[in-house]
Amino acid sequence: MNSKLGRLTGGLLLALYAGLASAAYQLNFQPPVTRIASEIYDLHMLMMYVILVIFCVVFGVMFYSIYAHRKSVGHKAEQFHENTTVEIIWTVIPFVILIAMAWPATKTLIAFKDTANPDITIKATGYQWKWGYDYIKGEGEGVAFLSALATPQDQIHNQKPKGENYLLEVDNPMVVPVGKKVRILTTANDVIHSFWVPAFGIKQDAIPGFVRDTWFKAEKEGIYRGQCAELCGKDHGFMPIVVEVVSAQKYTKWVADQNQKKAAAAEDPNKQWSADELKARGEKVYAANCAACHQPTGKGLPPAFPALDGSRMATGDKNAHIGMVLNGKAGTAMAAFGKQLSDTDIAAVITYERNAWGNKAGDAVQPAEVKAARK
């Protein structure tokens, strides 16, 4: 008896917990923070209300007709074919409803495409699997950086509990000022990606060889998260977007900080680095850019992502290794990192790969060698 009562109590508690958990799930759009996102949200709710009214009217009439004119109360089926009045009514009414729905939808779509007169223009380039941001107009012009997933590998491999923003956190977020019109130019370096930030109401494909645009004007400070909304290959879900909207004063300070970092990072490509320095830096570069495919252990995921541990590439001619990292390999998922990483970073990651795990090449690649290979 006690065991049955315990099972019943446990079941009730489990059901209560499940109900509370499901109540936390978001059932609608993210709260909008731009005018376009608000219009999209209002349009969505308008359509839902129209659909609900149509549903209630149509099924209400149908169920009433079935109930009130059933055979058991003596009704007989009517014998008729066309009724011109009825046909005109059920043609005109849907037409009027569609026009009424099309007007606000068209107005919102036109506003969505109006990218004229931006305060800031940012080019967002999709790479497998990160975003590159170049500030090309307005305050911050000249700032450029890569934004990659910041979720630790041990969370991804279930070695530690998932963080609050699991797979939706980056090392370098896009930063923009509140209340300014920001134009986003989208393109891609390898395959088709898609730039999507729900709170802004924007979603634009990034296609190699093409430049497309969208825009937003955030009306509230905060951190807003999105991700690539295109199936861009393995680890597609590891390509988040984070936009930090700050005050004008904070934005100006951020731009100054970025320019200082850029000046400090302008390294002499002719500097000679020690092997230990290159390996230490290369390990960080590898974790941020290579570990998702080739794995932290260097074992890869054959056949799509070959192992680097013990491979001919990582233990053979270092010039071939430099060329592979710089230019990638056509027809495979191996991306070209020549435009993504500096000479020093490429030299460091190659040195790390050639001397990590079971690889014992014993050599080091200097930035000057990478610079020479670019020519």
Backbone hydrogen bonds in HBPLUS format (Angstrom, degrees):
<---DONOR---> <-ACCEPTOR-->    atom                        ^
c    i                          cat <-CA-CA->   ^        H-A-AA   ^      H-
h    n   atom  resd res      DA  || num        DHA   H-A  angle D-A-AA Bond
n    s   type  num  typ     dist DA aas  dist angle  dist       angle   num
A0005-LEU N   A0001-MET O   2.97 MM   4  6.25 159.1  2.01 149.9 155.8     1
A0006-GLY N   A0002-ASN O   2.85 MM   4  6.04 151.4  1.93 144.4 152.8     2
A0007-ARG N   A0003-SER O   2.89 MM   4  6.13 156.0  1.95 145.5 151.7     3
A0008-LEU N   A0004-LYS O   2.91 MM   4  6.14 157.5  1.97 148.2 154.5     4
A0009-THR N   A0005-LEU O   2.86 MM   4  6.07 163.1  1.89 149.5 154.1     5
A0010-GLY N   A0006-GLY O   2.84 MM   4  5.98 162.1  1.87 147.5 153.2     6
A0011-GLY N   A0007-ARG O   2.86 MM   4  6.03 151.2  1.94 142.8 150.9     7
A0012-LEU N   A0008-LEU O   2.96 MM   4  6.24 155.2  2.02 148.5 154.8     8
A0013-LEU N   A0009-THR O   2.93 MM   4  6.18 162.3  1.96 153.4 158.2     9
A0014-LEU N   A0010-GLY O   2.89 MM   4  6.05 154.1  1.95 144.7 152.3    10
A0015-ALA N   A0011-GLY O   2.93 MM   4  6.14 156.7  1.98 146.0 152.1    11
A0016-LEU N   A0012-LEU O   2.90 MM   4  6.15 156.4  1.96 147.5 154.2    12
A0017-TYR N   A0013-LEU O   2.88 MM   4  6.10 159.8  1.92 148.1 153.6    13
A0018-ALA N   A0014-LEU O   2.91 MM   4  6.12 159.4  1.95 148.3 154.0    14
A0019-GLY N   A0015-ALA O   2.95 MM   4  6.16 151.1  2.04 143.8 151.7    15
A0020-LEU N   A0016-LEU O   2.99 MM   4  6.29 157.7  2.04 150.4 155.9    16
A0021-ALA N   A0017-TYR O   2.86 MM   4  6.09 156.3  1.91 150.4 157.6    17
A0022-SER N   A0018-ALA O   2.89 MM   4  6.05 162.7  1.92 147.8 152.4    18
A0023-ALA N   A0019-GLY O   3.05 MM   4  6.17 137.8  2.24 137.3 148.3    19
A0024-ALA N   A0021-ALA O   3.08 MM   3  5.51 148.6  2.18 106.8 115.8    20
A0025-TYR N   A0022-SER O   3.09 MM   3  5.32 154.1  2.16 105.3 113.2    21
A0033-VAL N   A0199-ALA O   3.10 MM 166  5.87 161.1  2.14 158.2 153.2    22
A0219-GLU N   A0033-VAL O   2.80 MM 186  5.60 167.2  1.81 171.7 176.2    23
A0038-SER N   A0034-THR O   2.98 MM   4  6.23 151.7  2.06 146.4 154.3    24
A0039-GLU N   A0035-ARG O   2.92 MM   4  6.22 154.4  1.99 149.2 156.2    25
A0040-ILE N   A0036-ILE O   2.85 MM   4  6.14 156.2  1.90 152.4 159.3    26
A0041-TYR N   A0037-ALA O   2.91 MM   4  6.11 155.9  1.97 144.0 150.7    27
A0042-ASP N   A0038-SER O   2.86 MM   4  6.10 165.0  1.88 151.5 155.4    28
A0043-LEU N   A0039-GLU O   2.83 MM   4  5.94 154.9  1.90 145.0 152.4    29
A0044-HIS N   A0040-ILE O   2.88 MM   4  6.06 154.9  1.95 145.4 152.3    30
A0045-MET N   A0041-TYR O   2.96 MM   4  6.28 161.7  2.00 152.9 157.1    31
A0046-LEU N   A0042-ASP O   2.87 MM   4  6.07 155.1  1.93 146.7 154.0    32
A0047-MET N   A0043-LEU O   2.98 MM   4  6.20 165.6  2.00 151.5 154.6    33
A0048-MET N   A0044-HIS O   3.00 MM   4  6.25 152.7  2.07 144.6 152.7    34
A0049-TYR N   A0045-MET O   2.94 MM   4  6.20 156.3  1.99 150.2 155.8    35
A0050-VAL N   A0046-LEU O   2.92 MM   4  6.21 161.4  1.96 154.1 159.3    36
A0051-ILE N   A0047-MET O   2.87 MM   4  6.04 165.4  1.89 150.4 154.7    37
A0052-LEU N   A0048-MET O   2.87 MM   4  6.04 154.0  1.94 143.8 151.5    38
A0053-VAL N   A0049-TYR O   2.93 MM   4  6.18 159.0  1.98 150.3 155.1    39
A0054-ILE N   A0050-VAL O   2.94 MM   4  6.19 169.1  1.95 155.5 158.5    40
A0055-PHE N   A0051-ILE O   2.83 MM   4  5.98 160.7  1.87 149.3 155.3    41
A0056-CYS N   A0052-LEU O   2.95 MM   4  6.16 166.0  1.97 150.4 153.6    42
A0057-VAL N   A0053-VAL O   2.91 MM   4  6.11 166.2  1.93 156.6 160.3    43
A0058-VAL N   A0054-ILE O   2.89 MM   4  5.93 172.5  1.90 156.6 158.6    44
A0059-PHE N   A0055-PHE O   2.97 MM   4  5.92 163.0  2.00 150.3 154.9    45
A0060-GLY N   A0056-CYS O   2.79 MM   4  5.45 138.4  1.96 129.5 142.4    46
A0061-VAL N   A0057-VAL O   2.94 MM   4  6.07 166.6  1.96 150.8 153.3    47
A0062-MET N   A0058-VAL O   2.97 MM   4  6.17 159.4  2.02 145.3 152.0    48
A0063-PHE N   A0059-PHE O   2.83 MM   4  5.90 169.5  1.84 148.1 150.9    49
A0064-TYR N   A0060-GLY O   2.91 MM   4  5.99 158.1  1.96 146.3 153.3    50
A0065-SER N   A0061-VAL O   2.86 MM   4  5.94 160.6  1.89 147.7 153.3    51
A0066-ILE N   A0062-MET O   2.97 MM   4  6.21 158.8  2.01 148.7 154.6    52
A0067-TYR N   A0063-PHE O   2.92 MM   4  6.09 158.2  1.97 145.6 151.6    53
A0068-ALA N   A0064-TYR O   2.73 MM   4  5.78 174.4  1.73 161.1 162.9    54
A0069-HIS N   A0065-SER O   3.10 MM   4  5.69 146.4  2.21 136.9 143.6    55
A0073-VAL N   A0070-ARG O   3.38 MM   3  6.08 161.2  2.42 115.7 120.1    56
A0074-GLY N   A0071-LYS O   2.96 MM   3  5.23 161.1  2.00 116.2 118.4    57
A0087-GLU N   A0083-ASN O   3.03 MM   4  6.30 163.6  2.06 159.9 165.1    58
A0088-ILE N   A0084-THR O   2.95 MM   4  6.14 156.4  2.00 150.6 156.7    59
A0089-ILE N   A0085-THR O   2.98 MM   4  6.21 161.4  2.01 150.3 155.6    60
A0090-TRP N   A0086-VAL O   2.93 MM   4  6.21 169.4  1.94 157.6 159.1    61
A0091-THR N   A0088-ILE O   3.24 MM   3  5.15 149.3  2.34  97.0 106.0    62
A0092-VAL N   A0088-ILE O   2.85 MM   4  5.95 166.5  1.87 157.0 160.3    63
A0093-ILE N   A0089-ILE O   3.02 MM   4  5.98 172.2  2.03 155.6 158.1    64
A0095-PHE N   A0091-THR O   3.29 MM   4  6.34 152.8  2.37 137.9 145.8    65
A0096-VAL N   A0092-VAL O   2.89 MM   4  6.16 160.0  1.93 158.8 163.5    66
A0097-ILE N   A0093-ILE O   2.97 MM   4  6.22 159.3  2.01 152.6 158.7    67
A0098-LEU N   A0094-PRO O   2.86 MM   4  6.07 159.8  1.90 151.5 156.1    68
A0099-ILE N   A0095-PHE O   3.02 MM   4  6.27 159.1  2.06 150.3 155.6    69
A0100-ALA N   A0096-VAL O   2.94 MM   4  6.13 160.7  1.98 148.3 154.0    70
A0101-MET N   A0097-ILE O   2.93 MM   4  6.19 141.7  2.08 143.5 154.1    71
A0102-ALA N   A0098-LEU O   2.77 MM   4  5.91 146.6  1.88 145.2 155.2    72
A0103-TRP N   A0099-ILE O   3.12 MM   4  6.25 149.7  2.21 151.6 155.9    73
A0106-THR N   A0102-ALA O   2.83 MM   4  5.87 160.7  1.86 153.1 157.3    74
A0107-LYS N   A0103-TRP O   3.06 MM   4  6.24 161.2  2.10 150.6 156.1    75
A0108-THR N   A0104-PRO O   2.98 MM   4  6.13 159.6  2.02 145.9 150.5    76
A0109-LEU N   A0105-ALA O   2.97 MM   4  6.15 157.7  2.02 146.2 152.7    77
A0110-ILE N   A0106-THR O   2.95 MM   4  6.14 159.2  1.99 152.5 157.1    78
A0111-ALA N   A0107-LYS O   3.13 MM   4  6.35 160.6  2.17 144.9 150.1    79
A0112-PHE N   A0108-THR O   2.85 MM   4  6.03 148.5  1.95 146.1 155.7    80
A0113-LYS N   A0109-LEU O   3.20 MM   4  6.44 137.6  2.39 140.1 149.4    81
A0113-LYS N   A0110-ILE O   3.20 MM   3  5.30 132.2  2.44  97.1 109.1    82
A0114-ASP N   A0111-ALA O   3.20 MM   3  5.17 157.9  2.26 101.9 108.6    83
A0115-THR N   A0113-LYS O   3.05 MM   2  5.92 115.4  2.48 114.3  97.8    84
A0119-ASP N   A0181-LYS O   2.84 MM  62  5.22 147.1  1.95 133.8 144.6    85
A0120-ILE N   A0181-LYS O   3.17 MM  61  6.54 155.0  2.23 158.8 161.6    86
A0183-ARG N   A0120-ILE O   2.82 MM  63  6.23 164.5  1.85 164.0 165.7    87
A0121-THR N   A0137-LYS O   3.12 MM  16  4.88 160.4  2.16 122.9 124.9    88
A0136-ILE N   A0121-THR O   2.94 MM  15  5.72 145.9  2.06 149.0 159.3    89
A0122-ILE N   A0183-ARG O   2.86 MM  61  6.24 165.0  1.88 170.1 174.3    90
A0185-LEU N   A0122-ILE O   2.86 MM  63  6.15 162.1  1.90 146.1 152.1    91
A0123-LYS N   A0134-ASP O   2.81 MM  11  5.05 165.1  1.83 150.2 150.6    92
A0134-ASP N   A0123-LYS O   2.97 MM  11  5.05 153.1  2.04 140.9 149.2    93
A0124-ALA N   A0185-LEU O   2.66 MM  61  5.89 162.4  1.69 161.7 167.7    94
A0187-THR N   A0124-ALA O   3.15 MM  63  6.51 152.2  2.23 155.3 155.6    95
A0125-THR N   A0132-GLY O   2.83 MM   7  4.94 167.1  1.85 148.4 152.4    96
A0132-GLY N   A0125-THR O   2.82 MM   7  4.94 157.1  1.88 143.2 150.8    97
A0126-GLY N   A0187-THR O   2.94 MM  61  6.38 159.8  1.98 139.1 143.1    98
A0189-ASN N   A0126-GLY O   2.94 MM  63  6.11 163.4  1.97 171.5 166.0    99
A0127-TYR N   A0130-LYS O   2.85 MM   3  5.13 163.1  1.88 167.5 162.0   100
A0130-LYS N   A0127-TYR O   2.76 MM   3  5.13 148.3  1.86 120.1 127.6   101
A0131-TRP N   A0147-SER O   3.05 MM  16  5.19 170.6  2.06 146.8 148.4   102
A0147-SER N   A0131-TRP O   2.68 MM  16  5.19 159.3  1.72 165.8 170.8   103
A0133-TYR N   A0145-PHE O   2.86 MM  12  5.57 166.2  1.88 173.8 175.7   104
A0145-PHE N   A0133-TYR O   3.00 MM  12  5.57 151.4  2.09 149.2 158.4   105
A0135-TYR N   A0143-VAL O   2.83 MM   8  5.29 175.9  1.83 170.2 171.3   106
A0142-GLY N   A0135-TYR O   2.81 MM   7  5.70 160.4  1.85 168.2 161.6   107
A0141-GLU N   A0138-GLY O   3.02 MM   3  5.70 139.7  2.19 147.6 146.7   108
A0143-VAL N   A0140-GLY O   2.96 MM   3  5.73 162.8  1.99 149.9 151.8   109
A0171-ASP N   A0148-ALA O   3.00 MM  23  5.88 147.4  2.10 155.5 165.8   110
A0150-ALA N   A0169-GLU O   2.80 MM  19  5.40 162.7  1.82 133.5 131.1   111
A0155-GLN N   A0152-PRO O   3.13 MM   3  5.57 140.1  2.29 107.5 117.6   112
A0156-ILE N   A0152-PRO O   3.32 MM   4  6.72 156.4  2.38 145.1 151.7   113
A0157-HIS N   A0153-GLN O   2.91 MM   4  6.14 150.6  1.99 150.8 158.3   114
A0159-GLN N   A0154-ASP O   2.64 MM   5  4.86 150.4  1.73 165.2 167.9   115
A0160-LYS N   A0154-ASP O   3.14 MM   6  5.73 128.7  2.42 128.3 124.3   116
A0158-ASN N   A0155-GLN O   3.12 MM   3  5.00 158.8  2.17 106.1 107.1   117
A0168-LEU N   A0165-ASN O   2.85 MM   3  5.12 161.0  1.89 133.0 133.3   118
A0174-MET N   A0242-VAL O   2.92 MM  68  6.24 151.5  2.00 170.6 163.5   119
A0244-GLU N   A0174-MET O   2.70 MM  70  6.07 166.5  1.72 168.7 172.2   120
A0176-VAL N   A0244-GLU O   3.03 MM  68  6.40 158.3  2.08 154.0 158.3   121
A0246-VAL N   A0176-VAL O   2.98 MM  70  6.33 162.2  2.01 160.0 165.4   122
A0178-VAL N   A0246-VAL O   2.76 MM  68  5.67 143.2  1.89 165.2 165.9   123
A0179-GLY N   A0218-ALA O   2.78 MM  39  5.63 168.9  1.79 172.1 174.6   124
A0182-VAL N   A0216-PHE O   2.85 MM  34  5.48 176.8  1.85 166.7 167.8   125
A0216-PHE N   A0182-VAL O   3.03 MM  34  5.48 146.6  2.14 143.3 153.7   126
A0184-ILE N   A0214-THR O   2.79 MM  30  5.28 168.8  1.80 145.6 149.6   127
A0214-THR N   A0184-ILE O   2.97 MM  30  5.28 142.9  2.11 141.7 153.2   128
A0186-THR N   A0212-ARG O   2.64 MM  26  5.23 164.8  1.67 153.8 159.2   129
A0212-ARG N   A0186-THR O   3.05 MM  26  5.23 164.0  2.07 146.9 151.2   130
A0193-HIS N   A0206-ALA O   2.88 MM  13  4.88 166.5  1.89 147.1 150.1   131
A0206-ALA N   A0193-HIS O   2.72 MM  13  4.88 172.8  1.73 127.9 128.4   132
A0229-ALA N   A0194-SER O   3.10 MM  35  5.05 147.6  2.21 119.3 128.7   133
A0195-PHE N   A0204-GLN O   2.77 MM   9  5.22 159.3  1.81 155.1 147.8   134
A0204-GLN N   A0195-PHE O   2.92 MM   9  5.22 152.5  1.99 138.8 146.1   135
A0227-GLN N   A0196-TRP O   3.10 MM  31  5.71 137.6  2.29 149.5 161.0   136
A0197-VAL N   A0202-ILE O   3.14 MM   5  5.70 155.4  2.20 145.8 152.4   137
A0200-PHE N   A0197-VAL O   3.05 MM   3  5.64 146.2  2.17 118.0 127.3   138
A0201-GLY N   A0198-PRO O   3.00 MM   3  5.01 145.2  2.12 101.2 112.1   139
A0210-PHE N   A0207-ILE O   3.07 MM   3  5.49 160.6  2.11 138.3 137.9   140
A0222-GLY N   A0245-VAL O   3.05 MM  23  5.25 156.4  2.11 132.8 137.7   141
A0245-VAL N   A0222-GLY O   2.80 MM  23  5.25 166.6  1.81 171.2 168.8   142
A0224-TYR N   A0243-VAL O   2.89 MM  19  5.25 170.4  1.90 153.6 156.6   143
A0243-VAL N   A0224-TYR O   2.84 MM  19  5.25 170.3  1.85 160.0 163.3   144
A0226-GLY N   A0241-ILE O   2.74 MM  15  4.76 160.0  1.77 147.3 148.7   145
A0241-ILE N   A0226-GLY O   2.88 MM  15  4.76 162.8  1.91 117.2 113.9   146
A0228-CYS N   A0239-MET O   3.07 MM  11  5.80 149.5  2.16 149.9 158.6   147
A0232-CYS N   A0230-GLU O   2.87 MM   2  5.56 112.3  2.34 116.2  98.8   148
A0236-HIS N   A0233-GLY O   3.00 MM   3  5.43 123.6  2.33 144.5 140.9   149
A0238-PHE N   A0235-ASP O   2.86 MM   3  5.19 162.2  1.89 116.0 120.5   150
A0251-TYR N   A0247-SER O   2.90 MM   4  6.11 152.6  1.97 150.3 158.9   151
A0252-THR N   A0248-ALA O   3.02 MM   4  6.23 159.4  2.07 146.9 151.5   152
A0253-LYS N   A0249-GLN O   3.09 MM   4  6.38 157.6  2.14 146.9 152.9   153
A0254-TRP N   A0250-LYS O   2.84 MM   4  6.06 152.4  1.91 145.1 153.2   154
A0255-VAL N   A0251-TYR O   2.91 MM   4  6.20 159.8  1.95 155.6 159.7   155
A0256-ALA N   A0252-THR O   3.09 MM   4  6.36 157.7  2.14 144.6 150.4   156
A0257-ASP N   A0253-LYS O   2.90 MM   4  6.19 156.8  1.96 149.7 156.2   157
A0258-GLN N   A0254-TRP O   2.89 MM   4  6.16 155.6  1.95 151.0 157.7   158
A0259-ASN N   A0255-VAL O   3.01 MM   4  6.26 156.4  2.06 149.2 155.2   159
A0260-GLN N   A0256-ALA O   3.01 MM   4  6.29 150.7  2.10 145.6 153.6   160
A0261-LYS N   A0257-ASP O   2.93 MM   4  6.22 159.0  1.98 150.0 155.6   161
A0262-LYS N   A0258-GLN O   2.86 MM   4  6.07 154.0  1.93 146.2 153.9   162
A0263-ALA N   A0259-ASN O   2.99 MM   4  6.21 155.2  2.06 142.8 148.8   163
A0264-ALA N   A0260-GLN O   2.88 MM   4  6.13 157.0  1.93 149.0 155.9   164
A0265-ALA N   A0261-LYS O   2.81 MM   4  5.94 141.0  1.96 144.5 155.0   165
A0266-ALA N   A0263-ALA O   3.33 MM   3  5.36 159.5  2.37  99.9 105.9   166
A0267-GLU N   A0265-ALA O   2.75 MM   2  5.53 118.4  2.13 117.4  99.8   167
A0271-LYS N   A0268-ASP O   3.02 MM   3  5.48 168.0  2.04 118.7 121.7   168
A0278-LEU N   A0274-SER O   3.05 MM   4  6.34 163.1  2.07 155.0 159.3   169
A0279-LYS N   A0275-ALA O   2.90 MM   4  6.10 159.5  1.94 151.0 156.8   170
A0280-ALA N   A0276-ASP O   3.00 MM   4  6.12 159.7  2.04 147.1 152.2   171
A0281-ARG N   A0277-GLU O   3.09 MM   4  6.29 164.5  2.12 149.0 153.1   172
A0282-GLY N   A0278-LEU O   2.72 MM   4  5.75 154.8  1.78 146.4 155.2   173
A0283-GLU N   A0279-LYS O   2.96 MM   4  6.03 145.0  2.08 143.1 149.7   174
A0284-LYS N   A0281-ARG O   3.16 MM   3  5.46 123.2  2.50 103.1 115.8   175
A0285-VAL N   A0281-ARG O   3.11 MM   4  6.47 159.5  2.15 150.7 156.9   176
A0286-TYR N   A0282-GLY O   2.79 MM   4  5.91 159.5  1.83 150.4 156.1   177
A0287-ALA N   A0283-GLU O   3.03 MM   4  6.21 157.6  2.08 141.7 147.4   178
A0288-ALA N   A0284-LYS O   3.13 MM   4  6.35 148.8  2.23 144.1 151.7   179
A0289-ASN N   A0285-VAL O   2.99 MM   4  6.06 142.7  2.13 147.3 157.2   180
A0290-CYS N   A0286-TYR O   2.77 MM   4  4.86 155.7  1.83 135.8 142.6   181
A0291-ALA N   A0286-TYR O   2.93 MM   5  5.97 143.4  2.07 158.7 155.5   182
A0293-CYS N   A0290-CYS O   3.23 MM   3  5.93 135.8  2.43 116.6 125.1   183
A0294-HIS N   A0290-CYS O   2.97 MM   4  5.99 159.0  2.02 174.6 167.8   184
A0295-GLN N   A0291-ALA O   2.72 MM   4  4.27 126.8  2.00 118.8 124.4   185
A0300-GLY N   A0294-HIS O   2.84 MM   6  3.76 145.8  1.95 128.5 120.6   186
A0298-GLY N   A0295-GLN O   2.91 MM   3  5.25 160.7  1.95 114.2 120.7   187
A0308-LEU N   A0298-GLY O   2.81 MM  10  5.13 147.8  1.91 142.4 153.3   188
A0309-ASP N   A0298-GLY O   3.00 MM  11  5.08 166.6  2.02 138.5 136.2   189
A0301-LEU N   A0305-PHE O   2.62 MM   4  4.79 140.2  1.77 137.3 150.7   190
A0305-PHE N   A0301-LEU O   3.12 MM   4  4.79 171.1  2.13 117.4 116.3   191
A0311-SER N   A0308-LEU O   3.18 MM   3  5.02 174.2  2.18 112.7 113.5   192
A0316-GLY N   A0312-ARG O   2.72 MM   4  5.26 122.0  2.06 144.2 151.7   193
A0321-HIS N   A0317-ASP O   3.30 MM   4  6.63 150.1  2.39 141.2 149.6   194
A0322-ILE N   A0318-LYS O   2.88 MM   4  6.15 153.0  1.96 146.0 152.5   195
A0323-GLY N   A0319-ASN O   2.99 MM   4  6.21 162.5  2.02 145.2 149.8   196
A0324-MET N   A0320-ALA O   2.99 MM   4  6.19 149.6  2.08 143.2 150.9   197
A0325-VAL N   A0321-HIS O   3.16 MM   4  6.43 163.6  2.19 151.2 154.1   198
A0326-LEU N   A0322-ILE O   2.92 MM   4  6.07 163.0  1.95 155.6 161.1   199
A0327-ASN N   A0323-GLY O   2.94 MM   4  5.82 167.5  1.95 146.7 150.5   200
A0328-GLY N   A0324-MET O   2.76 MM   4  4.97 138.6  1.93 135.5 142.3   201
A0337-PHE N   A0325-VAL O   2.95 MM  12  5.81 161.1  1.98 163.5 166.6   202
A0338-GLY N   A0326-LEU O   3.03 MM  12  4.27 137.7  2.21 133.9 126.0   203
A0329-LYS N   A0334-MET O   3.18 MM   5  5.47 161.8  2.21 139.2 137.5   204
A0332-THR N   A0329-LYS O   3.29 MM   3  5.90 147.1  2.40 140.3 139.5   205
A0340-GLN N   A0337-PHE O   3.10 MM   3  4.91 142.1  2.25  95.5 106.9   206
A0341-LEU N   A0337-PHE O   3.00 MM   4  5.82 162.5  2.03 158.3 156.7   207
A0346-ILE N   A0342-SER O   2.98 MM   4  6.23 164.4  2.01 155.7 159.6   208
A0347-ALA N   A0343-ASP O   2.93 MM   4  6.08 160.8  1.97 147.0 152.9   209
A0348-ALA N   A0344-THR O   2.85 MM   4  5.99 153.4  1.92 145.2 153.2   210
A0349-VAL N   A0345-ASP O   2.92 MM   4  6.12 165.3  1.94 152.9 155.7   211
A0350-ILE N   A0346-ILE O   3.06 MM   4  6.14 159.5  2.11 148.4 153.8   212
A0351-THR N   A0347-ALA O   3.03 MM   4  6.13 158.7  2.08 142.9 149.3   213
A0352-TYR N   A0348-ALA O   2.91 MM   4  6.16 155.6  1.97 148.1 155.1   214
A0353-GLU N   A0349-VAL O   2.93 MM   4  6.13 163.9  1.96 146.0 150.0   215
A0354-ARG N   A0350-ILE O   3.01 MM   4  6.16 150.8  2.09 148.5 156.0   216
A0355-ASN N   A0352-TYR O   3.10 MM   3  5.31 153.5  2.17 105.7 114.0   217
A0356-ALA N   A0352-TYR O   2.88 MM   4  5.69 110.1  2.38 153.3 168.3   218
A0361-ALA N   A0354-ARG O   3.03 MM   7  5.51 158.7  2.08 175.1 168.8   219
A0359-ASN N   A0356-ALA O   2.84 MM   3  5.47 147.1  1.95 148.4 147.6   220
A0369-GLU N   A0366-GLN O   2.96 MM   3  5.48 135.3  2.16 113.4 124.6   221
A0370-VAL N   A0367-PRO O   3.09 MM   3  5.14 119.4  2.47  97.0 111.8   222
A0371-LYS N   A0367-PRO O   2.91 MM   4  6.21 161.5  1.94 155.8 161.3   223
A0372-ALA N   A0368-ALA O   2.97 MM   4  6.15 154.3  2.04 142.1 148.6   224
A0373-ALA N   A0369-GLU O   3.07 MM   4  6.26 145.8  2.19 136.9 145.7   225
A0374-ARG N   A0370-VAL O   3.16 MM   4  6.45 128.5  2.43 143.6 156.1   226
A0374-ARG N   A0371-LYS O   3.27 MM   3  5.35 142.9  2.41  98.2 108.3   227
A0375-LYS N   A0372-ALA O   3.33 MM   3  5.74 150.8  2.42 107.3 114.5   228
